[in-house]
Amino acid sequence: MHIVAFNGSPRKHGNTYQTMAYMLKKFEAKGWTTEIVQMGSTGYGCIGCGLCRKNQREWCYQKSDPMFNEWFGKLLQADGVILGAPVYAGWLTPAMKGFIEKAAFVARGPIKRGGKYTVLRNKVGVAIAPTRRSGGIQTLQSLISLFAHTQMIMPCGGAWPITSFGTMDTNGLTTDPRGVQIVDRLADNMAAVLEMLHGNDQH
């Protein structure tokens, strides 16, 4: 099994990264492979050019975005996906917002050509939203919109997976035991769903 985590924080090793790394250790203990994609600080939103639909290919033709096609390829190759973004001004970071806009549009190409399914159908996805104070629910809802639009499967942890640190220090995860408990349960449920779908496959 392969899990890819997209870090939508401009801070390479901030609280979003720390939370993802914490979750990935649970999958690595099962012998699964993992990867964290650092998305950086620049956002490249979908401009609605329609070239992916015109060319009938799940590919972004805008050369201004140097990484989208590589990152979308990682989505296609993964069994499980984690999206994470901190709260900036009550919302998503630009890099993650642009990625979700494009990924949802591109993945739905087969449906627009008359098919039933997106290319991300039945991938397993979860989202996390580390926050200092507020804005976590709005951010989380925006993250999980990718799963809803593309027919992915979304396990839950029994509560909003919003870790509220009250700090921007990178050791914030250790200050929120309730948040850790929710993230633990989210990772366990994600693993359980993947095993139900694929068995204990360690490819």
N, C-alpha and C positions, 0 to 999 in steps of 0.2 A: 504494500500500500504506500502511496506517496501523498504527502500533505504539503501544500504550498501556502504560505502566509504572506499577505501583502501588507506591508507597513506603510500606512498613509501619513505617518508623521515625518516632518522635515528633520526631526532629531533622530539620528541614526540609532542611538542606544537609550532612548527615553523610555517613558512608562509604557507606551504602546509596544515597543520592541520587547521590553522586559516581560510584559504579560504574554505576548506571543511565545517567547522563548520558554517561559514556564509551562505553557500548554504543550508545546512541541516535545518537551522532555518526556511527557507521558506517552506520546506516540512512538518516540524513539525507543522507549523501554520495551515496546512490543516488537521491535525489529523493523519498524517502518522507516522509510526515508522521509526527510523533511527539508524544507528550504524557506528562508525568509527573503522576500523581495523588498529592497529598500526603494521606495518610490520617489523620494526626493521632495523638493518644494515647488516644482513648477507644474501647473495644471494645463492640460491640453483637452479642452472640451470638444464634443462632437459639433461640427458646424453644419451638419445636415446636407452635405454635398451629394449624398446618394450614390457615390461611386461603388461602394461595396454591393449595393443592391443591383446597380446597373450591370456590374461585372459578375454578379451571382457568385460572389466569393466572400468568405468570412475573413476579411482583410481590410485594414484601414489604408486608404490611398493617400492620405495627407502626409506629406514628407516633413511637415513641421513637428510632428510627434515622433521622436527617435526610438521610443521604447514600446509603444502600445502592442505592436504585432508580436514582439517577443514575449511580452507579459501575457497576452491572450493565448499564445501557444502554451504557456505554463498552465493556464486554466484548463486547456483541453487535455493536457497530459496528467493532471492531478486527479486523484480519487476524492480528496477532501480539500476544501479551501477555507482559509480564515481571512476575513477582511477586518482590518483594524485601523481606526483613526481617532486621534484626540479631538477634543472639542475646541474649535477656533471660532470665536465670535458667535457661539451658539450653533455651530454648523460643522459640516465636513471641511477638511482641508482641500485646497484646489486640486492637488494631484489625484486624490482618491475620487473626488467628484467627477473629474474629467474621465478617469478610467471607467467608472461605473456607467457614465453616459454612453461611452463608445462600446463597452463590452455588452451591455444590454441590447444596443442597436444591432451590432454585428452578429451576436449569437442568435438573434431571431430571424436571420436571413432565410433559413429554410422554410419557416412558416410563411413568410411573405412570398415564397415561391410555390405555395400551395401545400406544403408539408404539415405534419401535425406537431413536430417536435423541434426544439432548439438544439444547438450543438452542445449545450451544457446540461441537457436534461439528465436528471438523476445523479448529477454530481452532489456531493454533500457539502453544505456551506454553513459556517457560523460567523458571527460578527462580534467584535468587542469595541467598546468606546470608553477608554480611560478619560476621566475628566477631573478638573480641579474643583469645580463647584457644580454648575448646572449645564444644561444643554445636551446631556447624554442621550435622552430618549429621542430627540430630533435627529441626532447624529446616527444613532443605531437604526432608526427607521429608514434613513437614507441608505445606509449600508445594506440592509437586508432587501432593499428594493431590487437589487441585482438578482437575488435568489428567486424572488416572486416573478420577475419578468422573464426568467429563462428556464423555469420548470425545474429548478434545483430543489433538493431536499434539505430542510432546515431543522436540525435538532434544537431543542431548547434546554436551558439549565434550570428551569423552575422559577426564574426571576430574570429581570433585565440584566444582561451581562455588561453592567456599567460599573467599573471600578472607580470609586470616588476617593481620591487621595488627599484632597485639600492642600496639595502642594505640587510644584513642578519639579521637585527633586526626583532624580531617576531611581531612588529607592522607594518610591511611593507604594509599590505593590505590597511591601511588608507592613505598611501602616493601615491596611484595610483588610482585616481578617474575613469579614463578610464577603467582600469582593473576591478574595482568594477562594472562598468556599463555592461561590457561584461559578467562577471560572473553572475550578476543579470539576464540578458537576457537568458543566458544558462540554469540557474535553472528554469526560467519561461517556457522555451520551453520544457525542460525535463518533467516538470509537465504536460504541455498540451498534450504531446505525451502519457504519462502514462494514463491520463484521457480519451483520445480518444480510447486507447486500452482496458482499464479496467473499464471505468466509474469512478465515484468518490468513489471507493471502499476503505474503511479505514481498511481493514484487516491487 
